[in-house]
């Protein structure tokens, strides 16, 4: 069974790469994650204390670390991924955005 899955992934790898690259290219920088202590705690535990960028495109969040070498995509996760038993990410993204008034 693992061999079948492996061959299926190899056959469709280029298609998936194109889809992921297109979504990454269209993603927008979202800074609200930096204010979420529980989420950032998890990021620091997993990837170290680097500077993070979070790019969101519809239902995917790309987690990017800025290093001396450049920007590295560490992982991408589903917006509805449960963190510590709650759907923090989906709730953050769905919050209404308020624009500053310029006087």
Phi, psi and omega in degrees: 000321179295325179293323178295316179296318179299315179292325177295318178295317179297322180293322185258009184301314182296322179296313180295322178300317179295318180297313181295318179296321178295317179294320178296320180295326181272352184292148180249146179290127178237122185262357184295340181290333180296335180272355181265103186300315183295318180294314181293326176302316179295320180295317180295322178297319184281317192242002179088179184267072177250170177279129184253147168239142178237114180252130183242133174225109183048272186243012181234138174247125176263125180259118187238135176254138175263118181240181177297327182288322183150199180271131181236127175281111181282316180194171170227143182227157178286142179302326183269019180289126180284130176242121183054038175082003178228158182265068185298315187296311180300321179295319180295318183289326184279352178298145178293142179263132180250134179266146178287141175275133177257121182269000000 
